[in-house]
Structures are given as structure tokens and as C-alpha cells.
Amino acid sequence: MSRVCELTGKKAMVGNNVSHAMNKTKRKFNANLIKKRFFIPEEDKWITLKVSTSALKTINKIGISAALKEAKSKGFLK
């Protein structure tokens, strides 16, 4: 399973490690992802999502139902 947030689409970025001598080597900046279970009261069921911590803050603010609806409209969720 890839390291991509299922609600926001965040994924790893590529950058450089830069040494004191300014030598550059490639590195990855991974997204801060957490596997979390959410209860959806409208459907009376639990779902497990791999979400970024920023998406978790959004879920806490607007609710899981609104976050899922927003992710579906942006095309991140099926």
C-alpha cells in the first residue's frame, strides 16, 4: 500500500540532502500518515483510513461525513 493520504492526496516529495560542503544527494520527505478507524453514524459502520495528521485535524473540525464528501468531490476517494 502506498504512502498516500486517502482524504487529501498528500504523498512523498523529493528533495536534496545538502551537506556542509554543499554536496547534494536525493532524499524523500514522506507525508505524516496515520492509520485510523472512524465511525460513520449515518451508515452505522466503521471505516479504516490512512490519513495525514493535517487531514485528521480537518476531520476533527468539520466531521468525518463532511470530510468524506469533500474528498469524493475532489476525486481522492471512490
C-alpha positions as CSV (number, residue, x, y, z in Angstrom):
1,M,0.0,0.0,0.0
2,S,1.4,3.4,-1.0
3,R,2.1,6.2,1.5
4,V,-0.7,8.5,0.2
5,C,-3.3,10.2,2.3
6,E,-6.7,8.9,1.3
7,L,-8.5,12.2,2.0
8,T,-6.1,14.9,0.8
9,G,-3.9,13.0,-1.7
10,K,-0.7,14.1,0.1
11,K,2.3,11.9,-0.8
12,A,6.1,11.9,-0.6
13,M,8.0,14.8,-2.0
14,V,11.6,14.6,-3.4
15,G,14.4,17.0,-2.3
16,N,18.0,17.1,-1.5
17,N,20.2,16.4,1.5
18,V,22.7,19.2,1.5
19,S,26.0,18.7,3.3
20,H,28.2,21.5,4.8
21,A,30.3,21.2,1.6
22,M,27.1,21.8,-0.4
23,N,27.1,18.2,-1.8
24,K,23.6,17.3,-2.8
25,T,22.0,13.8,-2.6
26,K,18.4,12.9,-3.2
27,R,16.1,12.2,-0.3
28,K,12.4,11.8,0.3
29,F,10.1,13.9,2.5
30,N,7.3,11.4,3.5
31,A,3.9,12.5,4.5
32,N,3.0,12.1,8.2
33,L,0.4,9.4,7.9
34,I,-1.7,7.5,10.5
35,K,-3.9,4.5,10.1
36,K,-7.2,5.4,11.9
37,R,-10.7,4.0,12.3
38,F,-13.7,6.3,12.1
39,F,-17.3,5.6,12.9
40,I,-19.9,6.9,10.4
41,P,-23.2,7.2,12.2
42,E,-25.3,7.7,9.0
43,E,-24.2,4.3,7.7
44,D,-23.8,2.8,11.2
45,K,-20.4,1.3,10.3
46,W,-16.6,1.7,11.0
47,I,-14.1,2.5,8.2
48,T,-10.3,2.5,8.3
49,L,-8.5,5.2,6.5
50,K,-4.8,6.1,6.1
51,V,-4.9,9.9,6.7
52,S,-2.3,12.6,7.2
53,T,-2.2,14.4,10.5
54,S,-3.4,17.6,8.8
55,A,-6.4,15.7,7.5
56,L,-7.1,14.4,11.0
57,K,-7.3,18.0,12.2
58,T,-9.7,18.7,9.4
59,I,-11.9,15.7,10.4
60,N,-11.9,16.9,14.0
61,K,-13.0,20.4,12.8
62,I,-15.7,19.6,10.2
63,G,-16.6,16.0,10.9
64,I,-15.9,12.7,9.1
65,S,-19.0,12.9,6.9
66,A,-18.2,16.3,5.5
67,A,-14.5,15.3,5.0
68,L,-15.5,12.2,3.1
69,K,-17.9,14.2,0.9
70,E,-15.2,16.8,0.2
71,A,-12.6,14.0,-0.7
72,K,-15.1,12.4,-3.1
73,S,-15.8,15.7,-4.8
74,K,-12.0,16.2,-5.3
75,G,-11.6,12.7,-6.6
76,F,-9.4,11.3,-3.8
77,L,-12.0,8.7,-2.6
78,K,-14.0,6.3,-4.7
